[in-house]
Every structure is written in structure tokens, then in C-alpha cells.
Amino acid sequence: MHDLRHTAASLLKKLGVAPRDAMEILGHSRISVTMEIYTHGDEESRESAIRKVNDLFE
């Protein structure tokens, strides 16, 4: 069950769900728990962020 909460948090992040909404969906009392413990980054998200920054300079 615990791993499913991590997966759900990461999927919500990937789908662009606002952190506060993810916090409430997961039942956390503090947003820091959602963002620092349960949400995990991934290579695709990092590459997307870098592309967006790069696009600002083109």
C-alpha cells in the first residue's frame, strides 16, 4: 500500500495536478510531506523542464 501512495503522488505530479490538490487527494496534512517524501522526479520531467528553459532563449 505504501508504494502505491508514492506512485500515485508521482503520477499526479506528472499529470500536472496542483501540489495542494495532490496533498488533499493523498490525505496528507502538510504539503511538504507530499512534495518532499512522496513525489519523485523522473528523467522525462527533467528533460521537459530543460527544454522549456531552452525555448525561452530561442
MOMOCOR-V335957 format. One line per field, one symbol per residue. ss: DSSP state (H for helix, E for strand, L for the rest). phi: phi as a letter, one per 40 degrees, with the letter a starting at -180 (. if undefined). psi: psi as a letter, one per 20 degrees, with the letter a starting at -180 (. if undefined). Layout:
# MOMOCOR-V335957
ss->???
phi->???
psi->???
This chain:
# MOMOCOR-V335957
ss->LHHHHHHHHHHHHHLLLLHHHHHHHHLLLLHHHHHHHHLLLLHHHHHHHHHHHHHHLL
phi->.ccccccccccccccgcddcccdcccgccbccccccbccbcadccccccccccdcccc
psi->gghhhgggghggghijpphhggghgikqiphhgghhghpqrrgggghggggggghhj.
